[in-house]
Amino acid sequence: MTVLQIAALAAVAIGGTAVVVAPNPLKQTLVLSVYGMSLTALFFVFQAPDVALSEIVISTVGLPVMILLALRKVRQNERQGEREEEQ
């Protein structure tokens, strides 16, 4: 193993831990996007560029956008429920 591979593995380990430790879903989603970039770097270092390109699209862009949209919808429903309770 090269130093670059070890550094990439360490970045993925730290990133995964950061995702789990993030206090709220919004921060967790943002950290998840950074974690996706570290996975992309890992795949490039281990000479899997096709998987790295897929990882960029899926975990860096697609998944965080989907989670953010879901969080928005949940918060809208919570606000609507609060308004109905007040009436």
N, C-alpha and C positions, 0 to 999 in steps of 0.2 A: 504494500500500500504506500502511496505517496503522501506527502504532507498535505497536498491539496485535497485528496480524498478524505483524509482524517479530519481536516478542517470542515469539509462539507458535511460529513457525518455528525460532527459536533454541532454545527449550525442547525441541522435538522432536529437533533435531540433537544437543543435549547429552545428551538421554535415550537416543537410539540409540547414541551413543558409550559411555555408561555401561553399557548392557546388554552390549555387546561386551567391555568392559574388566573386567567383574565377574569375580572370581577363581574362584568355584565355582558349581555349578549352583543351589544354594539361594539364594545372594545374587543371582544372575542372574535368577532367577524373581521375586524381590521387586522388583528394579529394573525388570523387564519390566512389572510391574503399574503402577508409577509412570509408565513410558513410555506405557502405554495411556491413562492419565489425561491426559498431555500431548497425545497424539493427539486425545483427545476435545475438549480445549480448542481445539485447532487447527481441528477441524471446526466447532465452534460459532462461532469467530471468522470463519471463511470461509462462514458462513451455510448450513451443512449439518446441521441438528439431527437429521434422521433417521439419517444416517450416524453422528453422534456418539452417539446412543442405542444403536445397534448396537455401536459400539466399546466403550462402557461394559460391555455384557454380555459381549462376546467377549474383549477383551484385558485388561480390568481384573479380571474375575471368572473367566470360564470357562477361558481358557488357563492362567493360573497354577495354578488348582486341578487341572487335568488333569496339568500338569507335576509338581506336588508329589506327586500320587498315583503317578505313574510313578516318581519318585525313591524314594518309600517302598517300592514293590514291588522295585525294583532292589536297594536296601539289604537288604531281607529276604532276597532270593535270595543275595546275597553272604554274609550271616551264616549262612544255611543251608549254603552250600557250605563255609564255614570249619569249621563243626561236623562235617560229614561227613568232611573231611580229617583232623580230630583223632582221629576214631574209627578 
